[in-house]
Amino acid sequence: MHILLLSQYYPPETGAPQNRLSGLARELKRLGHQVEVLTAMPNYPAMEIQPAYRGIRFMKETVDGITVNRSWIYVSKNRSVFSRLLNYFSFTFSAMIAARRLPGRFDVVLCESPPLFLGISGWWIARRKKAQFVFNVSDLWPESAEKLGVIRNRFFLNAATKLEEWLYRKSTLVTGQTQGICSDIQKRFPGKKVHWLPNGVDRSLMNEPPAGNWRNSAGYSDTDFLVLYAGIIGLAQGLDTVLDAAKALPNDSRVRFLLLGEGPEKERLIERKRSEKIDRIDFPNAVKRETMPEVIHAVDAAVVPLKKMDLFLGAIPSKIFESLALGKPILLGVDGEARTLFIDQGQCGLYVEPENALALAKSAQQLSEEPELVKTLGENGRKTVESRFMRENITRALCAVLEDSLKTDGNNAGH
């Protein structure tokens, strides 16, 4: 198959969709499919175009042996709704212009959402290239934007909901990152073909132990019990809970929480650490994507928090997978689907009630005092990933669905 991946986010940016989609692209290529990517100039999460890409409107480069086409996007550090919409719509339209430069046809256009508006581009490109339009939903939008308070305007929310539903109807296939997303879409559109496309890990991550000793180079001793959060430092994660947990640890605790990442809440949290003199939490320097396995390998456990909201009952944070693949137990502050998969079924860590700082402190302290429990949970995590979340198996299943769809319906559903 000749597949075009359309996404606003892609490496060298760092983040969950970037890692997930680049991993999918590599695996599709490894399985013998022809893959191209159409994406924006890298800018996330700093919200400024990276130096090597500034002043360029359209370009083509090769990343991991895959052709990556990039087009212009408006970026601003202003976090207003208007600036965000300009950011989304600028790439929505520039992607359509860039697509006119792509030669030949595609069999499949797989479009990542959010941003929801990019689905307009995906549908239009699929029509132009006589391809099937596959809408990949990693977050239910605008529902999540409304519940997080990002967008409150009722007219805009209603319009976005109508667009969401239109895109589902126009797609040949809808893929969802979680079972909760798939279930939600299937209930609203009973006749729509929906496929679960979870995140996963490359087998190489499990087969090749990371080199280096990040723990010592970062200034930590072998007796420190390091609990890592790695990802976007934003509103949804509720990371004040981690700071509160650090304050609640016993005086003789070996636990240190590490918040590694960038995002809109980082400076505020650093200031809070300074003003409240919280000494068991650190903000390590950012590392390159390829160094993250070394960091995870060097810590003792991972904390995966989200705010206590019904919205997140169907969430599966992507940071879970690498930690489990490298044998690290998780302190999971997420209820619902993630709890079922990784705590109840997989027994890969300890469940902590979301936004319960005392429970988080207690569970982190428990792990620091029970090395055999840490080992058992870590081994269970590796087994769970190997049996259910290997990217090669996930990609093979997707390809089987796509190939079946191409056989039974040679025409794009959006025609």
Protein Blocks (a to p, Z undefined) as FASTA:
>chain_A
ZZddddfbdcfbecjklmmmmmmmmmmmmnopacdddddddfbfnlpacfklgoiabdcd
deehiacddddddddfbfbfklmmmmmmmmmmmmmmmmmmpgcjdfbdcdddddfklmmm
mmmmmmmnopacddddfbdcfklmmmnomamcfklmmmmmmmmmmmmmmpmbdcdfbfkl
mmmmmmmmmmbccddddddddfklmmmccedjfklmnopafkbccdddeddddfknopmm
mmmmmmmpcfkbcbdcddedddjklmmmmmmmmmnopakbccdddddfklmmmmmmmmmb
dcddddddfklmmgccfklmmmmmnopacddfbehjllmmmmmmnopaccddehilklmm
mmmmmmmmmmmlmmmmmmmmmmmmmmmmcfklmmmmmmmmmmmmmmmombcfkZZ
